[in-house]
């Protein structure tokens, strides 16, 4: 830092930005270089370039992704430039061994469609107008065999085998196909081409992001700083949030669904969610922590504030207030929601409770319906159904309820 | 073999060729496939394609190389096709890490020049008119990154690490640069392109040649058979013959030099040389072995036959006879050779023996000259010089001898 002459004002600004960007991160590699980069950008009045790589095969964005997006937004709000890289080169190749279903070969159209899906969702967190978009096939598809060999000459096999999953597979004699070594190489080479200052990612990207530093140095470029964000546990409080684990809150979900899911987050994860997926400042968060600790703030109220905040961020203030008051009236007061969907019934007036539940698509099969009744999860006009052989007389306005959140109001076909 | 219907004559021909090609080899992988390939080529009247890869960086051919060339010649003489591959793609890349001096980057001109040098020398063993020539840059330089990844997807890291030198370096934590994994891949891919039936090489090519089988199979082609020849020990009888070890007989050397070097081969290697670098048949060799064993043939006479044969193969019958009679007269009868080079002396008539030896370029330095005299290695007119401070009176016709084979006859400048 000494070689840069900073005014007192500039020093304070470096400190402010550094603390902001450090908030909630798992690891900065190396910390001191981040400080120098911020200082340089201020002195030279030059925005930093912040890279984020995206896998084009799974474009559904949930709160887990927003951990990184929120960090991006902080940089963007301070005038730095976001570089989004769509890893379309990899996506178009697919899996050459043909063994991985997850990595099936994508067409140009699929890549474009998935990218668009990303961008629409990202627009809820970052200003997409100011983002630099890149498709890495632009440079990777131009490499020939000689280029690839030159690239491969800049890294050792031992270094690649240090990656946790490779190391483990070697240890257990599970095959690593040679082409897999190229994914970290490509990610590293992207950083050489983009000359970015910082690369963001989850802690699971630790190795791949350090490849960027490695290759930038080998190609005589300034090395990027790695900013690694913690992985967000899902609603179950155990596993990383992911679509396949069904423990996620999608940022495209309805306000009601979002609010309800947020309320199901385990108490001990609440503050982590505040830190990683809301726009609360470090100060606000530490105040809240103190208030929880000395009993001024009830955990239930803190969680309602979290749920409200999450809905507000993706659907606005009104939607957040509505979702909250509905949640309060249904779940806390035991009442029914105000806007229950209405189904026009065209079947017989007399119907078995099992058939009714299936016909209304409240449950998928007769056996599921039977199980739900046995578990006391079905209500008619607010009364628990206790007998799965019950015959129901359908009447105008009958309310059928399954579990805590599914309601249907019956209406006769005229 | 059962699915091929062979006449009795054809069966005998398969057996004859199989035994011929098996002569002197270290290993055939797998033996039974070689037999099937020969049988097919006879039944379908289709020549086999025999591949030999050449490194374009070291075009000096010595007897060590002829082990493989002689095997090639056997195939060629039976109507099969030799495919010579110049590995120019590798040669043009050089060493991307910049660490290996041996693998310096070659220009197109250097590659062409080196190839020409090879061919001129090979012409002494095989019929170059009938050879198929290939430069692997023709196909390898056309591969793009995606092709390389598809290729790399067909092999595992563990399989590559089985190569002895890789395994050893991993075990001793010595770096393996990732690009080194591509040399066996390229050699294997060459076989995919050439669709050759057999690949020849020394035992040190065991791993690389099996890569050809591996990739041909992965690309849905018929797998090549590997024929691995033993490595020929050099004149020291210990190390593999190589230029850098100075234990070689170059096939471009003079008849005298060749004959003399051949006579210095250790007795216990003599029969291996007969098998690997001469045109003797298996029958002739086993007869000779028997005669040596029961004392009918003196080892010295066998070795003279070997030396004579080697000279004959590269310089013809007359040169062989001359080299032999000269060798006999000089070394066996202690006489001096008939065609001693004459040097016209323009210096003082009185000269120290040390200066004389250096002036005549018989030795490179005064200290070397002194050492040679101390070791009783210098003679004047056949008399050993015992004093390194001797002053010599140069007279017309004086014969200066250093070691066993260097002679100069002095002549005064008129």
Interface residues (C-beta under 8 A of the other chain):
Chain A: X89 X92 X93 X95 X96 X97 X140 X141 X142 X143 X144 X145 X146 X147 X148 X149 X150 X152 X153 X154 X155 X156 X157 X158 X160 X161 X166 X170 X173 X175 X176 X177 X178 X179 X181 X182 X185
Chain B: X89 X92 X93 X95 X96 X97 X140 X141 X142 X143 X144 X145 X146 X147 X148 X149 X150 X152 X153 X154 X155 X156 X157 X158 X160 X161 X166 X170 X173 X175 X176 X177 X178 X179 X181 X182 X185
